[in-house]
Amino acid sequence: MTETRVEKHKIRKHKKKRYLLKFVIFLALCAVAAVVMHTPYFNVAGIAVMGNEEITDEEVVKLSGIELGESIFDVHPILVKRKIKENLYINTVKVQRHLPKEVIITITEKTAMAQVKMGDRYVVMDIDGTVIELAKESKKATLIENLTVESAARKEKVVVKESEVLEKALALITATQENDLYFKKINIDGKNVDAYIYDKLVCKGKYNDLMSCIETGTLKSVVYDLYQKDQEKGTITVSSNNYCFFTPNQ
C-alpha cells in the first residue's frame, strides 16, 4: 500500500516536471518568435493604398499611423481601420498584411452629395443628410438653397427649419445620381423647383413633374442633346406627362 502511494507521488512529480519543461519550451519559442518577427526581414517597406479617388494615398497612410521600417507584426488591422475611418469621407476600410514587408489598405469613399450654407461655412453631407464636414469653401456637391440650419455636427444628421424642403432636395439628388445627372444647385419654393445644371442652364417645374422626368430618362435626353450642342444657357421647362422643352437665353 505504501509502495503504491510512493509510485503515485513519483508519477505526479514526473508529470509536473514534464509540464514545466513544456512551459519553458513554449516561452523559449515565443521569445524566439518575437525576435524573428522584429528582425529587419519583416520591417514594413511598402504601403499600398487602393480604391481611393478623391483622398490621396499620403492622407490615408498618415491616418493609418503605419511607419515604414516598423515590424509588419506591429501593424494591427483593427486599430488601423479605426484610425483611417476618422476621415468621414472614407466609407469602408480593409487592411491586409502581405508578408514579409507590405501592407495593403483598400478603401471605399463616401461621396459628398449635398451642401447647405450656414453663415460663412458650408455644411457638407452625404445622401441621408449626415454631416461629413463643415467646410470653409464650397465642395463639389449640390448646393441646396433657402434652408435655415438649426444644428450641424460631424457624424450627425443636419437639422434645418425647412425639413420637408431638405427631404425633397435629397430625393432629387438621389434620383439624379441613379440616372446619370447632376444638379449644381437646387432651389425649392413650395411645389416649384429651380434646378441648375450649369450656372445659366436651369430646369424649372413642379417637384413631382421634375422627379418624373428624371426617373423616366426624359430630362437626361434633353440635357445630353444640349451638351452635344455646347448649349449651357437657357431654361428647360418641365411639365406634366414627362414633357420638357428648352428655351435659350435671349
PAZA-382997 format. One record per residue: z, x, y of N, C-alpha, C, CB in turn. Coordinates in steps of 0.2 Angstrom, whole numbers. Glycine has a CB too. Layout:
REM residues N
((Z, X, Y), (Z, X, Y), (Z, X, Y), (Z, X, Y)) ...
//
This chain:
REM residues 250
((0, 4, -6), (0, 0, 0), (0, 4, 6), (6, -5, 0)) ((4, 10, 6), (5, 14, 12), (-2, 18, 12), (10, 19, 11)) ((-5, 20, 7), (-11, 23, 7), (-17, 19, 11), (-14, 26, 0)) ((-17, 13, 9), (-22, 8, 12), (-21, 8, 19), (-21, 1, 9)) ((-15, 7, 22), (-14, 7, 29), (-16, 14, 32), (-6, 6, 31)) ((-15, 19, 29), (-17, 26, 32), (-25, 26, 32), (-15, 32, 28)) ((-28, 23, 27), (-35, 23, 27), (-38, 19, 32), (-38, 21, 20)) ((-35, 13, 33), (-37, 9, 39), (-36, 12, 45), (-33, 2, 38)) ((-31, 15, 46), (-30, 19, 53), (-35, 24, 54), (-23, 22, 53)) ((-37, 28, 49), (-42, 33, 49), (-49, 30, 51), (-42, 37, 43)) ((-50, 24, 48), (-56, 21, 49), (-57, 19, 57), (-57, 15, 45)) ((-51, 16, 59), (-51, 13, 66), (-52, 19, 71), (-45, 10, 67)) ((-48, 25, 69), (-49, 31, 73), (-56, 34, 73), (-44, 36, 71)) ((-59, 34, 68), (-66, 36, 67), (-71, 32, 71), (-68, 36, 60)) ((-70, 25, 71), (-74, 21, 75), (-73, 22, 82), (-72, 13, 73)) ((-67, 23, 85), (-65, 24, 92), (-69, 30, 94), (-58, 25, 93)) ((-69, 36, 90), (-72, 42, 92), (-80, 41, 92), (-70, 47, 86)) ((-82, 37, 87), (-89, 35, 87), (-91, 31, 93), (-91, 31, 81)) ((-88, 26, 95), (-89, 23, 102), (-89, 27, 108), (-84, 17, 102)) ((-83, 31, 108), (-83, 36, 113), (-89, 41, 114), (-76, 40, 113)) ((-91, 43, 108), (-97, 48, 108), (-103, 44, 111), (-98, 50, 101)) ((-104, 38, 108), (-110, 34, 111), (-109, 33, 118), (-110, 27, 107)) ((-103, 31, 121), (-102, 30, 128), (-104, 36, 132), (-95, 28, 130)) ((-102, 42, 130), (-103, 49, 133), (-110, 50, 133), (-99, 54, 129)) ((-114, 49, 127), (-121, 50, 127), (-124, 45, 132), (-123, 48, 120)) ((-122, 39, 132), (-125, 34, 137), (-125, 36, 144), (-122, 27, 136)) ((-119, 39, 146), (-118, 41, 153), (-122, 47, 154), (-110, 43, 154)) ((-123, 52, 149), (-127, 58, 150), (-134, 56, 151), (-126, 62, 144)) ((-136, 51, 147), (-143, 48, 148), (-145, 45, 154), (-145, 43, 142)) ((-140, 41, 157), (-140, 38, 164), (-140, 44, 169), (-134, 34, 165)) ((-136, 49, 168), (-137, 55, 173), (-143, 58, 173), (-131, 60, 171)) ((-146, 59, 167), (-152, 62, 166), (-158, 58, 169), (-154, 64, 159)) ((-158, 52, 168), (-162, 47, 171), (-162, 47, 178), (-161, 40, 168)) ((-156, 47, 181), (-155, 47, 188), (-158, 53, 191), (-148, 46, 190)) ((-157, 59, 188), (-160, 65, 191), (-168, 65, 190), (-157, 71, 187)) ((-170, 62, 185), (-178, 62, 184), (-181, 57, 189), (-179, 60, 177)) ((-178, 51, 190), (-180, 46, 194), (-180, 49, 202), (-176, 40, 194)) ((-176, 54, 203), (-176, 56, 210), (-179, 63, 211), (-169, 56, 213)) ((-184, 65, 206), (-187, 71, 207), (-194, 69, 211), (-190, 74, 200)) ((-197, 74, 214), (-202, 73, 219), (-208, 70, 215), (-205, 80, 221)) ((-208, 70, 208), (-214, 67, 205), (-214, 59, 206), (-213, 68, 197)) ((-208, 56, 208), (-208, 49, 209), (-207, 47, 216), (-202, 46, 205)) ((-208, 52, 221), (-207, 50, 228), (-213, 46, 230), (-207, 57, 232)) ((-212, 41, 234), (-217, 37, 237), (-222, 41, 241), (-214, 31, 241)) ((-229, 41, 239), (-234, 45, 243), (-239, 40, 246), (-238, 49, 238)) ((-239, 34, 244), (-243, 29, 247), (-241, 22, 247), (-250, 29, 244)) ((-242, 18, 253), (-240, 11, 253), (-246, 7, 255), (-234, 10, 259)) ((-249, 3, 251), (-255, -1, 252), (-253, -8, 254), (-259, -1, 245)) ((-256, -10, 259), (-255, -17, 261), (-261, -21, 260), (-253, -17, 269)) ((-261, -27, 257), (-266, -31, 256), (-265, -38, 258), (-268, -31, 248)) ((-271, -42, 259), (-271, -49, 261), (-270, -50, 269), (-265, -52, 257)) ((-268, -45, 272), (-267, -46, 280), (-274, -46, 283), (-262, -41, 282)) ((-274, -50, 289), (-280, -51, 293), (-278, -50, 300), (-283, -58, 292)) ((-272, -53, 303), (-270, -53, 309), (-265, -47, 310), (-268, -59, 312)) ((-260, -47, 306), (-255, -42, 306), (-257, -36, 303), (-249, -45, 302)) ((-255, -30, 307), (-258, -24, 305), (-254, -21, 299), (-257, -19, 311)) ((-257, -16, 295), (-254, -13, 290), (-248, -9, 292), (-259, -7, 287)) ((-248, -6, 298), (-242, -2, 301), (-236, -7, 302), (-244, 1, 308)) ((-238, -13, 305), (-232, -18, 306), (-229, -20, 300), (-235, -24, 310)) ((-233, -21, 294), (-230, -23, 288), (-226, -17, 285), (-235, -25, 283)) ((-228, -11, 285), (-225, -6, 282), (-218, -5, 286), (-229, 1, 283)) ((-218, -5, 293), (-212, -4, 297), (-207, -10, 295), (-214, -5, 304)) ((-209, -16, 294), (-205, -21, 292), (-202, -20, 285), (-208, -28, 292)) ((-206, -17, 281), (-203, -16, 274), (-197, -11, 274), (-209, -13, 270)) ((-197, -6, 278), (-192, -1, 278), (-193, 4, 273), (-185, -5, 277)) ((-199, 4, 270), (-200, 9, 265), (-202, 16, 268), (-206, 7, 260)) ((-200, 21, 266), (-201, 28, 269), (-205, 32, 264), (-195, 31, 271)) ((-211, 35, 266), (-214, 40, 262), (-209, 46, 260), (-220, 43, 266)) ((-209, 48, 254), (-205, 53, 252), (-199, 51, 248), (-203, 57, 258)) ((-197, 44, 249), (-191, 42, 246), (-193, 40, 238), (-188, 35, 249)) ((-188, 40, 234), (-189, 38, 227), (-192, 31, 226), (-183, 39, 223)) ((-197, 30, 222), (-200, 24, 221), (-195, 19, 218), (-206, 24, 217)) ((-190, 22, 215), (-185, 18, 211), (-180, 15, 216), (-182, 22, 206)) ((-180, 18, 222), (-175, 16, 228), (-179, 10, 232), (-174, 21, 232)) ((-185, 8, 230), (-188, 3, 233), (-186, -4, 229), (-196, 4, 233)) ((-183, -8, 232), (-181, -14, 229), (-185, -20, 231), (-173, -16, 230)) ((-189, -23, 227), (-194, -28, 229), (-191, -34, 233), (-198, -30, 223)) ((-185, -36, 230), (-182, -42, 233), (-180, -41, 240), (-176, -45, 229)) ((-177, -35, 241), (-174, -33, 248), (-180, -32, 253), (-170, -27, 248)) ((-186, -29, 250), (-192, -28, 254), (-195, -34, 257), (-197, -23, 251)) ((-195, -39, 252), (-198, -46, 254), (-194, -49, 259), (-198, -50, 248)) ((-188, -49, 259), (-183, -52, 264), (-185, -49, 271), (-176, -51, 262)) ((-185, -42, 271), (-187, -39, 277), (-193, -41, 280), (-186, -31, 276)) ((-198, -41, 276), (-205, -42, 279), (-206, -49, 281), (-210, -41, 273)) ((-202, -54, 278), (-203, -61, 280), (-199, -63, 286), (-200, -65, 274)) ((-196, -57, 289), (-193, -58, 296), (-198, -60, 301), (-189, -52, 298)) ((-204, -58, 300), (-210, -60, 304), (-212, -67, 302), (-216, -54, 303)) ((-212, -72, 306), (-213, -78, 304), (-221, -80, 303), (-210, -83, 309)) ((-225, -75, 305), (-232, -76, 304), (-234, -74, 297), (-236, -72, 309)) ((-229, -72, 293), (-230, -70, 286), (-227, -76, 281), (-227, -63, 284)) ((-232, -78, 277), (-230, -84, 273), (-227, -82, 266), (-236, -88, 272)) ((-231, -78, 263), (-228, -75, 256), (-229, -68, 255), (-232, -79, 250)) ((-225, -65, 251), (-225, -58, 250), (-224, -56, 243), (-219, -54, 255)) ((-228, -51, 241), (-227, -49, 234), (-227, -41, 234), (-233, -51, 229)) ((-221, -38, 231), (-220, -31, 231), (-221, -28, 224), (-214, -29, 235)) ((-225, -23, 223), (-226, -20, 217), (-225, -13, 217), (-233, -22, 213)) ((-221, -10, 212), (-221, -3, 212), (-225, 0, 206), (-213, -1, 210)) ((-230, 4, 209), (-235, 7, 204), (-233, 14, 203), (-242, 6, 207)) ((-230, 15, 197), (-228, 22, 195), (-234, 27, 195), (-224, 22, 189)) ((-233, 33, 197), (-227, 36, 199), (-225, 36, 207), (-226, 43, 197)) ((-231, 34, 211), (-230, 36, 218), (-232, 30, 223), (-233, 42, 220)) ((-234, 25, 221), (-237, 20, 225), (-234, 13, 225), (-245, 19, 224)) ((-233, 10, 231), (-231, 4, 232), (-236, -1, 235), (-224, 3, 237)) ((-237, -7, 232), (-242, -11, 234), (-239, -18, 237), (-247, -13, 229)) ((-240, -19, 243), (-237, -25, 247), (-243, -30, 248), (-234, -23, 253)) ((-243, -36, 245), (-248, -41, 246), (-245, -47, 250), (-251, -43, 239)) ((-248, -49, 255), (-245, -54, 259), (-250, -60, 260), (-243, -52, 266)) ((-248, -66, 262), (-252, -71, 265), (-249, -73, 272), (-253, -77, 260)) ((-254, -74, 276), (-251, -75, 283), (-251, -83, 285), (-256, -72, 288)) ((-246, -84, 289), (-246, -91, 291), (-249, -91, 298), (-238, -93, 292)) ((-254, -96, 299), (-258, -96, 305), (-255, -100, 310), (-265, -99, 303)) ((-255, -98, 316), (-253, -102, 322), (-258, -107, 323), (-252, -97, 328)) ((-256, -113, 323), (-261, -119, 323), (-261, -122, 330), (-259, -124, 318)) ((-255, -122, 333), (-254, -126, 340), (-249, -123, 344), (-252, -133, 338)) ((-250, -124, 351), (-245, -121, 355), (-244, -126, 361), (-248, -115, 358)) ((-238, -126, 364), (-236, -130, 370), (-234, -126, 375), (-231, -136, 367)) ((-235, -128, 381), (-232, -124, 387), (-225, -126, 388), (-237, -124, 393)) ((-221, -121, 389), (-214, -123, 391), (-212, -118, 396), (-209, -122, 384)) ((-212, -120, 402), (-211, -115, 408), (-216, -110, 408), (-204, -112, 407)) ((-214, -104, 408), (-219, -98, 408), (-220, -95, 401), (-216, -92, 413)) ((-218, -99, 396), (-219, -97, 389), (-223, -102, 385), (-213, -95, 386)) ((-226, -100, 380), (-230, -104, 375), (-226, -105, 369), (-237, -101, 374)) ((-224, -111, 367), (-221, -112, 360), (-227, -113, 355), (-217, -119, 361)) ((-227, -107, 351), (-232, -107, 346), (-229, -110, 339), (-235, -99, 345)) ((-233, -114, 336), (-230, -117, 330), (-236, -118, 324), (-228, -124, 331)) ((-233, -119, 318), (-238, -120, 313), (-240, -127, 312), (-235, -118, 306)) ((-243, -129, 307), (-246, -136, 307), (-241, -142, 306), (-251, -137, 302)) ((-235, -140, 304), (-230, -145, 304), (-225, -145, 310), (-226, -144, 297)) ((-227, -141, 315), (-223, -141, 321), (-217, -136, 321), (-220, -148, 322)) ((-216, -132, 316), (-211, -127, 315), (-213, -121, 320), (-210, -124, 308)) ((-208, -119, 324), (-209, -114, 329), (-210, -107, 326), (-204, -114, 335)) ((-215, -104, 327), (-216, -97, 324), (-214, -92, 330), (-224, -96, 322)) ((-216, -93, 336), (-215, -88, 341), (-214, -92, 348), (-220, -83, 341)) ((-210, -89, 352), (-210, -90, 359), (-214, -85, 363), (-203, -92, 362)) ((-220, -86, 365), (-224, -80, 367), (-225, -81, 375), (-231, -81, 364)) ((-226, -75, 377), (-227, -74, 385), (-234, -76, 386), (-225, -67, 387)) ((-239, -75, 382), (-246, -76, 383), (-248, -81, 378), (-250, -69, 383)) ((-254, -84, 380), (-257, -89, 376), (-260, -86, 369), (-263, -93, 379)) ((-259, -89, 364), (-262, -87, 357), (-268, -91, 355), (-256, -88, 352)) ((-271, -88, 350), (-277, -92, 348), (-275, -98, 344), (-282, -87, 344)) ((-273, -103, 347), (-271, -109, 344), (-272, -115, 349), (-263, -109, 342)) ((-273, -121, 346), (-275, -126, 350), (-269, -128, 355), (-276, -133, 346)) ((-271, -128, 361), (-266, -130, 366), (-265, -138, 367), (-267, -127, 373)) ((-259, -140, 366), (-258, -147, 367), (-255, -148, 374), (-253, -150, 361)) ((-258, -152, 378), (-256, -153, 385), (-252, -159, 385), (-262, -154, 389)) ((-248, -160, 391), (-244, -166, 393), (-239, -167, 388), (-249, -172, 393)) ((-235, -162, 386), (-229, -163, 382), (-223, -159, 385), (-230, -159, 375)) ((-218, -163, 385), (-212, -160, 388), (-207, -158, 382), (-208, -166, 392)) ((-206, -151, 382), (-202, -148, 377), (-195, -149, 378), (-204, -141, 376)) ((-191, -152, 374), (-184, -153, 374), (-180, -147, 371), (-182, -159, 372)) ((-183, -144, 366), (-180, -139, 362), (-185, -135, 358), (-173, -140, 358)) ((-184, -128, 358), (-189, -124, 354), (-185, -118, 352), (-195, -123, 358)) ((-184, -118, 345), (-181, -112, 342), (-185, -109, 336), (-173, -113, 340)) ((-185, -103, 335), (-189, -100, 330), (-186, -103, 323), (-188, -92, 330)) ((-191, -104, 319), (-189, -107, 312), (-187, -114, 312), (-184, -102, 309)) ((-187, -117, 318), (-185, -124, 318), (-191, -128, 321), (-179, -125, 322)) ((-191, -135, 320), (-196, -139, 322), (-195, -140, 330), (-197, -146, 319)) ((-201, -140, 334), (-201, -141, 341), (-199, -148, 342), (-207, -139, 344)) ((-195, -149, 347), (-193, -156, 349), (-196, -158, 356), (-185, -157, 349)) ((-200, -163, 356), (-203, -165, 363), (-202, -172, 364), (-211, -164, 362)) ((-202, -173, 371), (-201, -180, 373), (-206, -185, 370), (-200, -180, 380)) ((-212, -183, 370), (-218, -187, 368), (-219, -185, 361), (-224, -186, 372)) ((-215, -187, 356), (-216, -186, 349), (-222, -189, 346), (-209, -188, 345)) ((-224, -195, 348), (-230, -198, 345), (-236, -194, 347), (-230, -205, 347)) ((-236, -191, 353), (-242, -188, 355), (-243, -181, 351), (-241, -186, 363)) ((-237, -178, 350), (-237, -172, 346), (-239, -173, 339), (-230, -169, 346)) ((-237, -179, 336), (-239, -180, 329), (-246, -182, 329), (-235, -187, 327)) ((-249, -185, 334), (-256, -187, 334), (-260, -180, 334), (-258, -192, 339)) ((-258, -176, 339), (-262, -170, 340), (-262, -165, 334), (-258, -166, 346)) ((-256, -165, 331), (-256, -161, 325), (-260, -164, 319), (-249, -160, 322)) ((-261, -170, 319), (-265, -173, 314), (-272, -172, 315), (-264, -181, 314)) ((-274, -172, 322), (-281, -170, 324), (-283, -163, 322), (-282, -171, 331)) ((-278, -158, 323), (-279, -151, 322), (-280, -150, 314), (-273, -147, 324)) ((-276, -154, 310), (-276, -153, 303), (-283, -156, 301), (-271, -158, 299)) ((-286, -161, 304), (-292, -164, 302), (-298, -159, 304), (-294, -170, 306)) ((-297, -155, 310), (-302, -151, 312), (-302, -145, 307), (-301, -148, 319)) ((-296, -142, 305), (-296, -137, 300), (-299, -138, 294), (-289, -135, 299)) ((-298, -144, 291), (-301, -146, 285), (-309, -147, 285), (-298, -153, 282)) ((-311, -148, 291), (-318, -150, 292), (-322, -145, 296), (-319, -157, 296)) ((-319, -138, 296), (-323, -133, 299), (-324, -134, 307), (-329, -131, 296)) ((-319, -136, 311), (-320, -137, 318), (-314, -134, 321), (-321, -145, 320)) ((-314, -133, 328), (-309, -131, 331), (-309, -133, 338), (-309, -123, 331)) ((-303, -136, 340), (-302, -138, 347), (-298, -133, 351), (-298, -145, 348)) ((-300, -131, 357), (-297, -126, 361), (-291, -129, 364), (-301, -123, 366)) ((-291, -136, 366), (-286, -139, 370), (-287, -147, 368), (-287, -138, 377)) ((-281, -150, 368), (-281, -157, 367), (-276, -160, 372), (-278, -159, 360)) ((-279, -166, 375), (-275, -170, 380), (-275, -177, 377), (-278, -169, 387)) ((-270, -180, 376), (-269, -187, 373), (-266, -191, 378), (-266, -187, 366)) ((-269, -196, 380), (-266, -201, 385), (-267, -208, 382), (-269, -200, 392)) ((-261, -210, 379), (-261, -217, 376), (-266, -216, 370), (-264, -222, 381)) ((-271, -221, 370), (-276, -221, 364), (-282, -216, 366), (-279, -228, 363)) ((-282, -214, 372), (-288, -209, 374), (-287, -202, 373), (-290, -211, 381)) ((-292, -199, 371), (-291, -191, 369), (-297, -187, 372), (-291, -190, 361)) ((-295, -182, 376), (-300, -177, 378), (-298, -171, 374), (-299, -175, 386)) ((-303, -169, 370), (-303, -163, 365), (-308, -158, 367), (-303, -165, 358)) ((-306, -152, 369), (-310, -147, 372), (-312, -142, 366), (-307, -143, 378)) ((-319, -142, 365), (-322, -137, 360), (-322, -130, 364), (-328, -139, 357)) ((-325, -130, 370), (-325, -125, 375), (-322, -127, 381), (-333, -122, 376)) ((-322, -122, 386), (-318, -124, 392), (-322, -130, 396), (-318, -118, 397)) ((-329, -130, 395), (-333, -135, 398), (-336, -140, 393), (-337, -132, 403)) ((-335, -140, 387), (-338, -144, 382), (-332, -148, 379), (-342, -141, 377)) ((-332, -155, 381), (-326, -159, 379), (-329, -165, 375), (-322, -161, 385)) ((-324, -167, 370), (-325, -173, 366), (-321, -179, 369), (-324, -172, 359)) ((-324, -184, 371), (-320, -190, 374), (-320, -196, 370), (-322, -191, 381)) ((-315, -199, 369), (-315, -206, 365), (-308, -208, 363), (-319, -205, 359)) ((-308, -214, 359), (-302, -216, 357), (-299, -212, 351), (-302, -224, 354)) ((-293, -212, 350), (-290, -207, 345), (-293, -209, 338), (-282, -208, 345)) ((-293, -215, 336), (-295, -217, 329), (-302, -216, 328), (-294, -224, 328)) ((-306, -217, 334), (-314, -215, 333), (-315, -208, 332), (-317, -218, 339)) ((-311, -204, 336), (-312, -197, 336), (-310, -194, 329), (-308, -193, 341)) ((-305, -197, 326), (-302, -195, 320), (-308, -196, 314), (-296, -198, 318)) ((-310, -202, 315), (-316, -205, 310), (-322, -200, 310), (-317, -212, 312)) ((-324, -198, 316), (-330, -194, 317), (-329, -187, 314), (-332, -194, 325)) ((-322, -185, 315), (-321, -178, 312), (-321, -178, 304), (-314, -176, 314)) ((-318, -183, 302), (-317, -184, 294), (-324, -185, 291), (-312, -189, 293)) ((-328, -189, 294), (-335, -190, 291), (-340, -185, 292), (-337, -197, 294)) ((-338, -180, 296), (-343, -174, 297), (-348, -176, 303), (-347, -173, 291)) ((-347, -181, 306), (-352, -183, 311), (-351, -179, 317), (-351, -190, 314)) ((-345, -177, 319), (-344, -173, 325), (-346, -166, 324), (-337, -173, 327)) ((-345, -164, 318), (-347, -157, 316), (-354, -156, 317), (-345, -155, 309)) ((-358, -161, 315), (-366, -161, 315), (-368, -160, 322), (-369, -167, 312)) ((-365, -164, 327), (-366, -164, 334), (-365, -157, 337), (-363, -169, 338)) ((-359, -155, 335), (-356, -148, 338), (-361, -142, 336), (-349, -147, 336)) ((-363, -143, 329), (-367, -137, 326), (-374, -137, 330), (-368, -138, 319)) ((-376, -143, 331), (-383, -144, 335), (-382, -141, 342), (-385, -151, 335)) ((-377, -142, 345), (-376, -140, 352), (-375, -132, 352), (-370, -143, 355)) ((-372, -130, 346), (-371, -122, 345), (-378, -119, 344), (-366, -121, 339)) ((-382, -122, 341), (-389, -119, 339), (-393, -119, 346), (-392, -123, 334)) ((-391, -123, 351), (-395, -123, 357), (-391, -120, 362), (-396, -131, 359)) ((-386, -116, 361), (-382, -112, 365), (-379, -117, 371), (-386, -107, 368)) ((-378, -123, 369), (-375, -128, 374), (-368, -128, 374), (-378, -135, 373)) ((-364, -126, 380), (-357, -125, 380), (-354, -129, 385), (-355, -118, 380)) ((-358, -133, 388), (-356, -138, 394), (-358, -145, 393), (-358, -135, 401)) ((-354, -149, 394), (-356, -156, 394), (-350, -160, 391), (-362, -157, 390)) ((-352, -167, 389), (-347, -171, 386), (-350, -175, 380), (-345, -177, 391)) ((-346, -174, 375), (-348, -178, 368), (-344, -184, 368), (-347, -174, 362)) ((-347, -190, 369), (-343, -196, 369), (-343, -199, 362), (-347, -201, 374)) ((-337, -201, 360), (-336, -203, 353), (-334, -211, 354), (-330, -199, 349)) ((-338, -215, 350), (-336, -222, 350), (-335, -224, 343), (-342, -226, 353)) ((-335, -231, 342), (-334, -234, 335), (-340, -233, 331), (-332, -241, 336)) ((-339, -234, 324), (-344, -233, 319), (-347, -226, 319), (-350, -238, 321)) ((-343, -221, 320), (-345, -214, 319), (-351, -213, 324), (-346, -213, 312)) ((-351, -215, 330), (-357, -214, 334), (-354, -209, 339), (-359, -220, 337)) ((-358, -204, 340), (-357, -199, 346), (-364, -197, 350), (-355, -192, 342)) ((-363, -197, 356), (-369, -195, 360), (-367, -190, 365), (-372, -201, 363)) ((-371, -185, 367), (-370, -179, 371), (-373, -181, 378), (-372, -173, 368)) ((-369, -179, 383), (-371, -179, 390), (-370, -172, 393), (-368, -185, 394)) ((-376, -169, 395), (-375, -162, 398), (-372, -163, 405), (-381, -159, 398)) ((-368, -157, 407), (-366, -157, 414), (-372, -157, 419), (-361, -151, 415)) ((-371, -161, 424), (-376, -161, 429), (-375, -155, 434), (-376, -167, 433)) 
//
